[in-house]
Amino acid sequence: MSYGFNIGICLFLVILQTTVMPHLSVPGRFYDLLIPFIVYLSLSRSVRESLLVVVFVGFIMDNLSGGPFGLYLTTYFWLLIGVKGITLILQVGNRLFIVTLIVAAGVLMENLIFLGTFAAFGPEQQFAGDAVTIVTIQVLWAVLTGSLFLIIFRNTYTWLDSGFRAFYARKSE
């Protein structure tokens, strides 16, 4: 059930991010919706389960993005490793303030990796003048909505898990 839930949420977020979000009138650009989910995976699932989902969704996003292949996969992998490392040092648990900062740091990290990659592989191009503004807006969006997404992921998983357990308990009687 857990793998199905994780892959289903990833596919839902990829579809939402690539088809619906570009048409919404959100001030600035909204951040990558998979970042809060990867933080959720890092905080609540094992490394093996999280790594499988990260490789799956990173591969899908790399195929859809049109950027250098492996960019999303690398970003998501290091985000997973970074959050797992932070949880070894800090007791994150359900502290929304710390989790919100982790999501915002993940958005900042993703943007820095993207900007660094495009600077390294780009043919002497200058960055857009509003790149700092876009990154700032995305980090602010992450601060405002990151913990909300984590709560939604956790509650949805708990709700589905209890439903499946009740279904299988009735079926085995």
Buried (B, 14 or more C-beta within 10 A) or exposed (E): EBEEBBBEBBEEBBEEBBEEBEEEEEEBBBBBBBBBBBBBBBBBBEEEBBBBBBBBBBBBBBEEEEBBEEBBBBBBBBBBBBBBEBBEEEEBEEEEEBBBBBBBBBBBBBBEBBBEBBEEEEEEEEEEEEBEEBBBBBBBBBBEBBBEBBBBBBEEBEEBEEEEEEEEEEEEE
